Amino acid sequence: MLHILCGKMASGKSTLAEKLKEEHSAILISEDTCLERLYENEINDFEDYIKYTKRLRAVLFEHIVALLGKDIDVVLDFSANTMRQRLWFRKIFEKANVDHVLHYVIASDELCKKQLLERSKALPKGTKFTSEEEFDMITQYFEEPLDKEGFNLKRYGN
């Protein structure tokens, strides 16, 4: 089973990903963790994120398909926040010929900003964090998943 996460920044996707990992004895692959470890200090803006996540997805595609082919559940804590991004996940579960769930965490901008602020407090001093302005800029691209996209959709929140 492939578990895919969708929701605005700081909506609770990573927390849900951890729960799904435990619940399904799955392998969890986190986009943020991979990008941070592979490209530390190289991602300074949204364009850098797009460039490096594209590389990461290309490298991981066959690996994820292979895990799923061995009947290992995989939780992908990657952005599935636009129709275009969701196509990558579709290619994975179709190539692996496995079932999937698109877990959609619904949260208001206000809640996300509050959680973003709380999350920032726990960061070490001097660590870059996402501002409200950056949240607004990124969130403008968010596209709610639609039933017509054909995903097995499970909604959380309001």
Backbone torsions as a table, in degrees:
resi	resn	phi	psi	omega
1	MET	NA	134.6	175.0
2	LEU	-103.2	125.3	177.6
3	HIS	-106.0	123.8	-177.2
4	ILE	-116.5	142.3	-178.8
5	LEU	-116.8	139.2	-180.0
6	CYS	-137.6	139.2	177.5
7	GLY	159.9	159.7	-179.7
8	LYS	-63.0	160.5	176.0
9	MET	-54.5	134.3	177.4
10	ALA	67.3	23.5	178.6
11	SER	-83.7	-17.2	-178.7
12	GLY	117.2	14.7	-178.3
13	LYS	-62.6	-44.5	-177.7
14	SER	-67.6	-35.2	175.7
15	THR	-63.9	-44.5	177.6
16	LEU	-64.3	-39.3	179.9
17	ALA	-58.6	-43.0	177.9
18	GLU	-61.7	-42.1	178.7
19	LYS	-64.0	-43.1	179.5
20	LEU	-64.5	-39.0	177.8
21	LYS	-57.1	-48.6	-179.3
22	GLU	-68.1	-46.9	-176.4
23	GLU	-60.6	-35.6	-175.0
24	HIS	-109.6	7.9	-175.5
25	SER	47.2	49.6	-172.6
26	ALA	-101.0	164.3	169.6
27	ILE	-85.5	128.8	177.7
28	LEU	-105.9	126.1	175.0
29	ILE	-118.3	120.7	-176.8
30	SER	-105.4	122.1	177.4
31	GLU	-58.9	-46.6	-178.3
32	ASP	-60.1	-44.5	-179.5
33	THR	-64.5	-46.1	-179.9
34	CYS	-62.0	-47.0	-179.3
35	LEU	-63.5	-40.8	-179.5
36	GLU	-63.4	-41.1	-177.0
37	ARG	-79.4	-34.1	-179.1
38	LEU	-81.8	-36.4	-171.9
39	TYR	-126.0	41.1	179.5
40	GLU	-54.0	131.7	179.4
41	ASN	67.4	8.3	179.2
42	GLU	-104.9	-14.9	-179.5
43	ILE	-102.2	104.1	-175.7
44	ASN	-113.9	-12.6	179.6
45	ASP	-155.6	179.1	-175.6
46	PHE	-62.9	-36.4	179.5
47	GLU	-64.4	-38.9	176.2
48	ASP	-63.0	-43.4	178.4
49	TYR	-57.2	-47.9	-179.3
50	ILE	-58.7	-46.5	-179.1
51	LYS	-60.2	-49.4	-174.5
52	TYR	-77.0	-32.8	178.2
53	THR	-69.8	-31.6	176.1
54	LYS	-61.7	-43.5	177.6
55	ARG	-63.4	-45.4	-178.6
56	LEU	-60.7	-46.1	-179.4
57	ARG	-62.1	-39.5	179.2
58	ALA	-62.9	-40.4	-179.1
59	VAL	-70.4	-39.8	-173.6
60	LEU	-83.6	-18.1	-173.0
61	PHE	-49.7	-59.6	-176.8
62	GLU	-65.1	-34.5	178.1
63	HIS	-62.4	-45.1	179.7
64	ILE	-65.3	-42.8	177.6
65	VAL	-59.0	-42.2	-179.8
66	ALA	-64.3	-42.9	177.6
67	LEU	-59.9	-47.4	179.9
68	LEU	-63.1	-35.3	178.4
69	GLY	-66.3	-19.2	177.5
70	LYS	-96.4	16.6	-179.2
71	ASP	61.0	34.7	175.3
72	ILE	-102.2	121.4	177.0
73	ASP	-66.7	141.5	-179.1
74	VAL	-128.6	131.7	173.1
75	VAL	-108.0	120.2	179.2
76	LEU	-104.9	105.7	176.0
77	ASP	-88.7	68.4	180.0
78	PHE	-122.1	158.8	178.6
79	SER	-69.1	123.5	173.3
80	ALA	-124.3	44.8	-168.1
81	ASN	-96.6	0.9	173.8
82	THR	-135.0	159.0	178.2
83	MET	-57.9	-40.2	-179.0
84	ARG	-63.6	-44.3	178.1
85	GLN	-62.2	-38.3	-177.3
86	ARG	-66.7	-21.0	177.3
87	LEU	-61.9	-36.2	178.9
88	TRP	-60.0	-44.4	-179.9
89	PHE	-65.1	-41.0	178.3
90	ARG	-59.4	-44.3	179.5
91	LYS	-59.4	-37.2	-179.9
92	ILE	-65.2	-56.1	-174.4
93	PHE	-70.3	-27.5	176.0
94	GLU	-71.2	-42.6	179.3
95	LYS	-65.8	-39.2	-179.8
96	ALA	-79.5	-12.2	-178.8
97	ASN	55.8	50.9	179.5
98	VAL	-126.6	165.2	176.8
99	ASP	-78.0	166.0	-177.9
100	HIS	-150.3	162.6	169.2
101	VAL	-137.4	131.3	173.0
102	LEU	-98.3	106.2	-178.7
103	HIS	-87.1	112.6	-176.5
104	TYR	-105.2	112.3	179.4
105	VAL	-92.4	111.7	-177.9
106	ILE	-92.9	124.7	179.0
107	ALA	-151.8	143.7	179.0
108	SER	-71.2	159.8	175.6
109	ASP	-58.3	-40.4	-178.3
110	GLU	-61.2	-45.5	179.2
111	LEU	-64.0	-44.3	-179.9
112	CYS	-60.7	-43.2	179.8
113	LYS	-65.0	-38.5	177.4
114	LYS	-63.9	-45.2	179.8
115	GLN	-68.1	-34.4	177.1
116	LEU	-63.4	-42.4	178.3
117	LEU	-64.5	-43.2	178.2
118	GLU	-62.9	-43.4	179.6
119	ARG	-62.6	-37.7	-179.2
120	SER	-65.8	-30.9	-179.9
121	LYS	-63.6	-28.9	-177.4
122	ALA	-84.2	-8.3	-178.9
123	LEU	-74.6	147.9	176.0
124	PRO	-60.6	149.4	-179.6
125	LYS	-56.9	134.1	179.7
126	GLY	91.1	-7.3	179.4
127	THR	-75.9	137.1	177.9
128	LYS	-70.2	136.3	175.8
129	PHE	-129.5	164.4	-178.1
130	THR	-82.0	127.1	179.4
131	SER	-84.4	168.5	175.6
132	GLU	-60.9	-37.2	179.8
133	GLU	-64.1	-43.5	178.2
134	GLU	-66.0	-40.3	176.4
135	PHE	-56.3	-49.2	-178.8
136	ASP	-61.6	-40.7	-179.4
137	MET	-64.7	-44.8	-178.9
138	ILE	-70.6	-41.0	-175.9
139	THR	-66.5	-22.7	179.1
140	GLN	-62.1	-21.0	179.8
141	TYR	-89.9	-8.9	-177.4
142	PHE	-61.4	132.4	175.8
143	GLU	-124.5	114.9	178.9
144	GLU	-58.2	136.0	178.6
145	PRO	-66.6	138.1	-178.3
146	LEU	-109.1	147.2	178.8
147	ASP	-56.5	-34.1	-177.3
148	LYS	-66.5	-13.8	177.4
149	GLU	-72.5	-17.8	174.0
150	GLY	83.0	21.2	176.8
151	PHE	-88.9	153.0	170.3
152	ASN	-78.2	96.1	-168.5
153	LEU	-95.6	131.2	173.7
154	LYS	-125.4	123.1	-175.3
155	ARG	-100.4	143.6	177.4
156	TYR	-127.8	144.2	176.6
157	GLY	94.9	-160.8	-174.6
158	ASN	-84.4	NA	NA
